């Protein structure tokens, strides 16, 4: 009997899962549901395109394993499909003695994770690689690269369709319910919520990103998505060509955010950002975006208040960058002193889905939950896009094991 499978979410991870299922289950009756009229419209299409090498992650964690596996799979896929990507290298810059020690810890993790070619640089060695970047020390990752993740998603989707899968754009999944050993999926056209339909599937995988906590019934210990927006600025000429590769600060180990950094893109731009501040709309890409439902969800979640109470100083610092780009530039100037406020212009913003526990703790690792024929991807923070093809392998392995 032909297996019926549904995937919810048309970002890079959902599309990669759909493609992996068609590869592992020839002849599968597969439907990918995406509420937008195109793929990669949210987190996938609003990031800076960095392919992370695996520097920061706890050795032995899912992040570390799937990132390293994902880099290889992503590179092979990009070359096979002629997708723009570039190995530009990356420096992580320490600006204080405290950060130098943190940098050594990152080096130890990178070596344990098998990241090739990483080395600690003196200020002089840093200037050899990035002549206009200053720091007390730096970590160099020569294999870190950049890519167009939206193009990757479109190529994955083409493979899904060629294998016989169906992609239902403009279709919102509104409810999931167990029915015997199956999952009933209720969906409707995004433009016509009254026209709901339902069908049963042998297996359902949800990769709903910013809405990943809303589809399945909530449990008391389930993390909730708290959205954080990040603003990007574009560095203009001639400053844009003063940076050769990726330039990052040493991240604050208390948070899963990597700090304001400089990122070349595959289309030749240089981006500065992002910051990380609470978003009042899970899909709020415009200034002053506000969604009442999203705000109620945030304010009604005790985990948010516990997180907020212990992070007031960090919030005040990030708020400064929200209010004026000058503060983002000032932060970047500690590494790239040639940069001036007049050298940057707004370049859009992204919104990141960050899972937070009821205790107020940010989930730093990937979180995937299986309940019989339902697999839910609850949290895929950075390096989720880098690891997407490896995450798809992992999810499908687990799903097929459970359903066998």
C-alpha positions in Angstrom: 0.0 0.0 0.0 1.3 3.5 -0.9 2.2 5.5 2.2 0.6 8.9 2.5 2.9 11.6 4.0 2.4 15.3 4.7 5.1 17.9 5.5 4.0 21.2 7.0 6.2 24.2 6.2 8.0 25.3 3.0 11.2 26.7 4.5 14.5 25.0 3.8 14.0 22.4 6.5 10.5 21.4 5.5 11.4 21.2 1.8 14.6 19.2 2.7 12.5 16.8 4.7 10.0 16.4 1.8 12.9 15.7 -0.6 14.5 13.2 1.8 11.1 11.3 2.1 10.8 11.0 -1.7 14.3 9.6 -1.8 13.8 7.1 0.9 10.2 6.1 0.0 10.0 5.7 -3.8 6.4 6.2 -4.9 5.3 7.9 -1.7 2.2 10.0 -1.9 3.7 13.2 -0.5 2.2 16.6 0.0 4.1 19.7 1.2 1.8 22.4 2.7 3.0 26.0 2.7 0.7 28.9 3.7 2.5 31.5 1.7 2.3 31.7 -2.1 6.0 30.9 -2.4 8.7 28.9 -0.6 11.4 30.3 1.8 9.4 33.4 2.6 10.3 33.6 6.3 13.5 32.6 8.2 15.0 30.9 5.2 14.6 34.0 3.0 15.6 36.5 5.7 19.0 35.4 6.8 22.5 36.4 5.8 23.4 33.2 4.0 26.2 32.0 6.2 27.2 28.3 6.0 28.5 27.7 9.5 31.5 25.4 9.9 30.6 24.2 13.4 32.8 26.4 15.6 30.6 27.1 18.6 28.6 24.0 19.4 29.0 21.7 22.4 30.9 18.6 21.1 28.5 15.6 21.0 25.4 17.8 20.7 22.9 17.4 17.8 23.9 20.9 16.7 27.6 19.9 16.4 26.9 16.6 14.6 24.3 17.8 12.2 26.1 21.0 11.4 29.3 19.2 10.3 27.3 16.6 8.4 25.1 19.3 6.9 28.0 21.4 5.6 29.1 18.5 3.4 25.7 17.7 2.1 24.8 21.3 1.4 28.1 21.9 -0.5 27.5 18.8 -2.6 23.9 19.8 -3.3 25.0 23.4 -4.3 27.6 22.1 -6.7 25.3 19.6 -8.2 22.6 22.2 -8.9 25.0 25.1 -9.7 23.8 27.2 -6.8 25.9 30.3 -5.9 28.1 29.6 -2.9 31.6 30.8 -1.9 34.2 29.7 0.6 35.2 33.2 2.0 36.5 32.2 5.4 35.6 33.8 8.8 37.4 35.4 11.7 35.9 35.6 15.2 37.5 38.6 16.9 38.3 39.0 20.6 38.3 42.6 21.8 39.1 42.1 25.5 41.1 39.7 27.7 37.9 38.0 28.8 37.0 37.4 25.1 40.4 36.0 24.4 39.8 33.2 26.9 36.3 32.6 25.5 38.0 32.4 22.1 40.3 29.6 23.3 37.2 27.7 24.4 35.6 28.1 21.0 38.9 26.8 19.4 38.7 23.7 21.6 35.1 23.1 20.6 35.9 23.6 16.9 38.8 21.2 17.0 36.6 18.6 18.9 33.9 19.0 16.3 36.4 18.4 13.4 36.3 21.8 11.9 39.2 21.9 9.4 42.0 24.4 9.4 40.9 26.5 12.5 43.7 28.4 14.2 44.2 31.2 16.7 45.6 34.4 15.3 47.7 37.1 16.8 46.8 40.8 15.9 49.4 40.8 13.2 48.2 37.5 11.7 44.7 38.8 11.8 45.7 41.8 9.8 47.3 39.5 7.2 43.9 38.0 6.6 41.7 41.0 7.2 43.9 44.2 6.9 41.2 46.5 8.2 40.0 44.4 11.1 41.4 44.9 14.6 41.4 42.7 17.8 43.5 41.3 20.6 43.2 37.9 19.0 41.1 36.1 16.5 40.0 32.6 15.5 40.2 31.9 11.8 37.9 29.4 10.1 39.1 29.2 6.5 36.3 26.9 5.3 33.3 28.9 6.5 31.2 29.9 3.4 28.2 31.8 2.2 25.2 30.6 0.0 21.8 31.6 -1.3 19.4 29.5 0.9 16.3 30.5 -1.0 17.9 29.1 -4.2 18.7 25.9 -2.3 15.1 25.6 -1.2 13.8 26.1 -4.7 16.1 23.4 -6.0 15.0 21.0 -3.3 11.4 21.7 -4.2 12.1 20.9 -7.9 13.4 17.5 -6.8 10.3 16.9 -4.7 8.0 17.6 -7.7 10.2 15.5 -10.1 9.8 12.6 -7.7 6.0 12.9 -7.8 5.4 15.0 -4.7 2.8 17.7 -4.5 3.5 21.2 -3.2 0.4 23.0 -2.0 1.3 26.7 -1.9 -1.2 29.2 -0.3 -2.5 26.4 1.9 -2.6 26.8 5.7 -2.7 23.8 8.0 -5.0 24.7 10.8 -5.3 21.5 12.9 -3.7 18.2 13.5 -5.4 15.3 15.3 -4.6 11.7 15.9 -7.1 9.3 14.3 -6.3 5.7 15.1 -2.7 5.1 13.8 -3.0 8.1 11.4 -2.9 11.9 11.6 -5.8 13.9 10.3 -4.7 17.2 8.7 -7.1 20.0 8.4 -6.2 22.7 5.9 -7.7 25.6 4.0 -6.6 28.2 1.4 -4.8 31.0 3.1 -7.1 33.4 1.2 -10.3 31.6 2.2 -10.2 30.2 5.8 -13.8 29.1 5.6 -13.0 26.5 2.9 -11.5 23.9 5.2 -10.7 20.3 4.1 -9.2 17.4 5.9 -7.4 14.2 5.0 -5.6 11.4 6.9 -1.9 10.6 6.5 0.3 7.7 7.6 3.0 10.2 8.6 3.1 13.9 9.2 6.2 16.1 9.8 5.8 19.7 10.9 8.5 22.1 10.1 6.5 25.3 10.8 9.3 27.5 12.1 7.9 30.6 13.6 4.6 28.8 14.2 6.0 25.4 15.3 4.4 25.6 18.7 0.9 26.2 17.5 -0.1 23.2 15.5 -0.1 20.4 18.0 -1.8 20.4 21.4 0.4 22.2 24.0 1.7 20.3 27.0 2.8 21.9 30.3 6.5 21.5 29.7 6.5 22.3 25.9 8.6 25.2 24.9 7.0 28.2 23.2 8.3 30.3 20.3 9.3 33.8 21.3 10.1 35.7 18.1 13.2 38.0 18.0 13.8 40.3 15.1 17.1 41.4 13.8 17.9 44.4 11.7 20.4 44.4 8.9 22.3 47.3 7.4 24.2 47.3 4.1 27.7 48.7 4.0 28.3 50.9 0.9 31.4 51.4 -1.2 34.2 51.9 -0.7 34.0 50.4 2.8 32.3 47.2 1.6 35.5 46.0 -0.2 37.6 46.5 2.9 36.4 43.2 4.3 37.4 40.0 2.6 35.3 37.4 4.5 33.0 37.0 7.5 33.9 39.0 10.6 32.2 38.0 13.9 32.7 39.1 17.5 33.1 36.6 20.3 29.5 35.6 21.2 28.1 36.0 24.7 27.9 32.4 25.9 24.7 33.1 27.8 22.7 33.5 24.6 22.3 31.6 21.4 22.8 34.7 19.3 26.2 35.3 17.6 26.4 39.1 17.8 26.5 41.9 15.2 28.7 40.7 12.4 29.9 41.6 8.9 28.7 39.3 6.2 29.6 39.3 2.5 26.7 37.8 0.4 26.9 35.8 -2.8 25.4 38.7 -4.7 28.3 41.0 -3.8 26.9 43.0 -0.9 28.3 43.4 2.6 25.7 43.2 5.4 26.1 44.4 9.0 23.9 42.9 11.7 21.7 41.5 13.0 20.8 42.6 16.5 18.3 40.6 18.5 15.2 42.1 20.1 11.7 41.0 21.0 9.4 41.0 18.0 5.7 41.9 18.4 4.8 40.0 15.2 6.1 36.6 14.3 6.2 37.7 10.7 7.0 41.4 11.4 9.5 42.4 8.7 8.4 46.1 8.8 9.2 48.6 11.5 6.5 48.9 14.1 5.0 45.5 13.1 2.4 44.4 15.6 0.2 41.3 15.8 -2.3 41.1 18.7 -2.3 37.3 18.8 1.5 37.1 18.9 1.7 39.7 21.7 -1.0 37.9 23.8 1.0 34.6 23.3 4.2 36.3 24.6 2.6 38.1 27.5 0.6 35.1 28.6 3.6 32.8 28.8 5.3 32.6 32.1 8.6 31.5 30.5 8.9 34.9 28.8 8.6 36.8 32.0 11.2 34.6 33.7 13.5 35.1 30.7 12.9 38.9 30.7 13.5 39.3 34.4 17.0 37.9 34.1 18.0 39.7 30.9 17.1 43.4 31.4 20.6 44.6 30.9 21.0 42.7 27.6 17.6 44.0 26.5 18.6 47.6 27.1 21.7 47.1 25.1 19.8 45.6 22.1 17.2 48.3 22.3 19.8 51.0 21.6 20.5 49.2 18.3 16.8 49.1 17.5 16.4 52.8 18.1 19.3 54.0 15.9 21.7 52.3 13.5 24.5 54.3 15.0 24.7 51.9 17.9 25.1 48.9 15.5 27.9 50.8 13.8 29.5 51.6 17.1 29.5 47.9 18.0 31.1 46.9 14.7 33.7 49.7 14.9 35.4 47.8 17.8 36.4 45.3 15.1 36.3 47.4 11.9 37.3 50.9 12.9 37.1 52.3 9.4 33.3 52.0 9.4 31.3 55.2 9.7 27.5 55.7 10.2 27.4 57.4 6.8 28.6 54.1 5.3 25.4 52.1 6.0 21.8 52.0 4.9 18.8 49.9 6.0 18.8 46.4 4.4 15.7 44.8 5.9 15.1 42.6 8.9 14.6 39.0 9.8 12.6 37.3 12.5 14.1 34.3 14.4 12.0 31.6 16.0 13.5 31.0 19.5 12.1 28.3 21.7 11.8 29.2 25.3 11.0 26.8 28.1 8.4 27.6 30.9 11.4 28.1 33.2 12.6 30.9 31.0 15.5 29.1 29.4 16.4 29.6 25.7 16.7 26.2 24.0 20.1 26.2 22.4 20.0 22.8 20.6 17.6 21.4 18.0 14.4 20.1 19.5 12.5 17.4 17.6 9.6 15.5 19.1 8.0 12.2 17.8 4.6 11.0 18.8 3.9 7.9 16.7 3.0 9.1 13.2 3.6 12.8 14.0 7.1 14.3 14.1 7.3 17.9 15.2 10.4 20.1 14.6 10.1 22.5 17.6 13.4 24.4 17.5 16.0 24.7 14.8 18.1 27.8 15.7 21.3 28.6 13.9 22.9 26.6 12.3 19.5 25.2 11.2 19.8 26.3 7.6 23.4 25.0 7.4 22.3 21.7 8.8 19.0 21.4 6.9 19.9 18.4 4.7 21.4 16.6 7.7 18.4 17.5 9.9 16.2 16.0 7.1 18.2 12.8 7.2 17.8 12.6 11.0 14.1 13.3 11.0 13.3 10.8 8.3 15.5 8.1 10.0 13.6 8.6 13.2 10.2 8.8 11.5 10.6 5.7 9.5 12.0 3.8 12.5 8.9 4.7 14.6 6.5 3.9 11.8 8.1 0.7 10.7 
